[in-house]
């Protein structure tokens, strides 16, 4: 279970950074956004982090909205980088569990089947 858990964190870490890299250079087109105002923004696929980052570049009506968006963006980035800590802690745990498993297998008594 420890190995599967660590592999899950590794997969999430890779996926998060790959998707972020693929969508990191997108920009909100204000003319398209104004034309489709009540509907979803139609161009490209966005991650929440990229969308929030680009919304902060827009001229927002009030500063409290900007503060909330910046706070949410900070949480998203913290979660993404928290995966690195989970990965490293999982790596230590997996190596400890596997070394203990191999040590206990070597310490088992062997039985001679010829007797």
N, C-alpha and C positions, 0 to 999 in steps of 0.2 A: 504494500500500500504506500509505503514511503517513496518508493521509486516512481510509482504512478503519479503521486501527488507532485513530486518534483518535476516530472515530465510535463504535467499540466501547467505548472508555473512557467517552465521553459517555453512551452508553446505560446502561452499568453504573452510572454515577454517579447518573443520574436514577432508574433502577429501585431502587437501594439506598435512596435517601432517600425515595422515594414509599412503598415497602413499609414502611419503618421508621415513617413518619408514620402510615400506615393502621393499623398494629398496635401502636403505641407505648403505647396506654392500656389494654392488656389486663391483667387481674389473675388470678392462679391462685386458683380456688375450692378451698379445703382440703377441703370435704366431698366434692366431686366427685373430687378427687385421691385421697382416702382410699378411696372406694368402688371406684375402678378401679385400685387399687394396682399390680398386676403389668402392667396394660395401658397403652397410650398414653393420655395425657391427652386426653379427647375434645372439649373445648370449643375452638372457634375454631382458626385457623391461626396459628402462631407463627414468628417468625424466631428463629434461634439467639440473637441478641443480646437480644431481648426476653425470651425464656425464661430465659436466664441471669440477666438483671437481676431478674426476678421471683423466681427461686429464691433469690437472695441476700436477699430480703425474708422468706423463710420461716425458722422456727427450725431451724437445722441442728444435727446431732448434735455435730460437732466443728469446731474452728477451722481445721484443715488443709484440710478440704473447702471451706470458705468461701474460703480463700486461693487454692486451685486455681481455683475458679469465678470469683473476682474477676480472677485473672491471665488466664484465657481470655476474659473479657469485655473486658479492656483490649486484648487482641490483636485481637478482633473490631472494636472501635471504631477502633483504629489502622488496620486494613485499610480500613475504610470511609472514613476521612479521608485515607488515602494515595491514594485515587482522585482527590482534588482535586489533589494534586501531579502525578499522572500526567496529568490533564486539562490542567493549565497547561503542563507540559513538552511535551505533545503539541501544544498550541495554538501554542507557540513554534516547534516543529519544522515543523508544517504551514505556518505563515506563512512560514518561511524557505524551505521547499521550493517553495511556490507562487511566492514572489517571485523565486527563482532561475529557476524554469521560465519565468516571463513575461519576465524579463530576457534569458535566453538566446534566446527566440523573437524578441524585438525586435532582437537583435544579429545574427541570421542574415542573410546576404546575400540580397537579392531578385533574382530573374532576370526579365529582360524577355523575354516570350514573342514579341514582334514581331520580334526580330532573328534 
